[in-house]
């Protein structure tokens, strides 16, 4: 089952590939896109916050504007640009058969629903515990 990032890395207008891109390649391109988004946001947004009069606004309002702009930039500008540049590398070949571990998991992701549930509970449980301990 593909995830949101894997679905973003399928070229628009092309037919749906028989094999989704490898998870580790999606991870690298997503990380690269987020890096450039954050680099741009850190360099350019303070200027625009001052121009828009948001430099004295509440930090949460500035954060909301930054998240909205960064999400748009990452999803609709950088991901298509990186996919255009790296499409031959991301596209999965039919003859590649990586069936041995850990390569199978790196290419296709975790298949067991129970391991996914355990990892999700561990992540959000850890966040909840941190939030509760911090507020005490």
C-alpha positions as CSV (number, residue, x, y, z in Angstrom):
1,X,0.0,0.0,0.0
2,X,1.5,3.3,-1.0
3,X,1.9,6.2,1.4
4,X,1.3,9.9,0.7
5,X,4.9,10.7,-0.2
6,X,5.1,7.8,-2.6
7,X,1.9,9.0,-4.3
8,X,3.4,12.4,-4.7
9,X,6.4,10.9,-6.6
10,X,4.3,9.6,-9.5
11,X,4.6,11.9,-12.5
12,X,1.4,13.6,-13.4
13,X,0.1,12.7,-16.9
14,X,2.0,9.4,-17.0
15,X,0.2,6.1,-16.6
16,X,0.4,4.6,-13.1
17,X,3.5,2.5,-12.9
18,X,3.1,-1.2,-12.1
19,X,5.7,-0.8,-9.3
20,X,5.7,2.1,-6.9
21,X,9.1,3.9,-6.4
22,X,11.3,2.4,-3.8
23,X,10.7,3.7,-0.3
24,X,14.3,4.7,0.4
25,X,14.4,6.8,-2.8
26,X,11.1,8.5,-1.9
27,X,12.6,9.2,1.5
28,X,15.8,10.8,0.0
29,X,13.8,13.0,-2.4
30,X,11.3,14.0,0.3
31,X,14.2,14.9,2.7
32,X,15.9,16.9,-0.1
33,X,12.7,18.7,-0.8
34,X,12.1,19.5,2.9
35,X,15.7,20.7,3.2
36,X,15.3,23.2,0.3
37,X,11.9,24.3,1.6
38,X,13.3,25.0,5.1
39,X,16.4,26.7,3.6
40,X,14.2,29.0,1.5
41,X,11.8,29.6,4.3
42,X,14.5,30.6,6.8
43,X,16.1,33.0,4.3
44,X,13.1,34.6,2.7
45,X,10.1,34.5,5.1
46,X,11.6,37.0,7.7
47,X,11.7,39.6,5.0
48,X,8.1,39.0,4.0
49,X,6.9,38.8,7.6
50,X,8.3,42.3,8.0
51,X,6.7,43.5,4.8
52,X,3.3,42.0,5.7
53,X,3.5,43.4,9.2
54,X,3.7,39.9,10.8
55,X,7.1,40.5,12.5
56,X,5.4,41.7,15.7
57,X,2.5,39.2,15.4
58,X,2.0,36.2,17.7
59,X,4.5,33.4,17.1
60,X,1.7,30.9,16.4
61,X,0.3,33.2,13.6
62,X,3.8,33.4,12.1
63,X,4.1,29.7,12.4
64,X,0.8,29.1,10.7
65,X,1.7,31.3,7.8
66,X,5.2,29.6,7.5
67,X,3.6,26.1,7.6
68,X,1.1,27.0,4.9
69,X,3.7,28.5,2.6
70,X,6.2,25.7,3.3
71,X,3.6,23.0,2.6
72,X,2.5,24.6,-0.6
73,X,6.2,25.0,-1.7
74,X,7.1,21.5,-0.8
75,X,4.1,19.8,-2.4
76,X,3.5,21.9,-5.5
77,X,6.9,23.3,-6.4
78,X,9.9,21.3,-5.0
79,X,8.5,17.7,-5.3
80,X,7.5,18.1,-8.9
81,X,10.8,19.8,-9.7
82,X,12.8,17.1,-8.0
83,X,10.7,14.4,-9.7
84,X,11.4,16.1,-13.0
85,X,15.1,16.1,-12.3
86,X,15.4,12.6,-10.8
87,X,12.5,10.7,-12.6
88,X,14.7,8.1,-14.3
89,X,16.4,7.3,-11.0
90,X,13.2,7.1,-9.0
91,X,11.4,4.9,-11.6
92,X,11.5,1.3,-10.6
93,X,12.7,-1.3,-13.1
94,X,10.6,-4.4,-13.7
95,X,13.6,-6.8,-13.5
96,X,14.7,-5.7,-10.1
97,X,14.0,-8.4,-7.6
98,X,15.1,-7.5,-4.1
99,X,13.5,-10.2,-2.0
100,X,16.2,-10.5,0.8
101,X,16.0,-8.5,4.0
102,X,16.7,-5.7,4.8
103,X,16.5,-4.6,1.1
104,X,12.9,-5.8,0.7
105,X,11.8,-3.6,3.6
106,X,13.8,-0.6,2.4
107,X,12.3,-0.9,-1.0
108,X,8.6,-1.8,-0.2
109,X,8.2,-0.6,3.4
110,X,7.0,-2.5,6.4
111,X,4.4,-5.0,5.3
112,X,3.1,-6.3,8.7
113,X,0.1,-4.2,9.9
114,X,0.9,-5.1,13.5
115,X,4.5,-3.8,13.3
116,X,3.0,-0.6,11.8
117,X,0.5,-0.4,14.7
118,X,3.3,-0.9,17.3
119,X,5.5,1.8,15.7
120,X,2.6,4.2,15.6
121,X,1.6,3.6,19.2
122,X,5.2,4.0,20.3
123,X,5.6,7.3,18.4
124,X,2.3,8.9,19.6
125,X,2.7,7.3,23.0
126,X,6.1,8.9,23.4
127,X,4.8,12.2,22.2
128,X,1.9,12.0,24.7
129,X,4.2,11.1,27.6
130,X,6.6,14.0,26.7
131,X,3.7,16.4,26.5
132,X,2.3,15.2,29.9
133,X,5.7,15.3,31.6
134,X,6.6,18.7,30.2
135,X,3.3,20.3,31.4
136,X,3.6,18.9,35.0
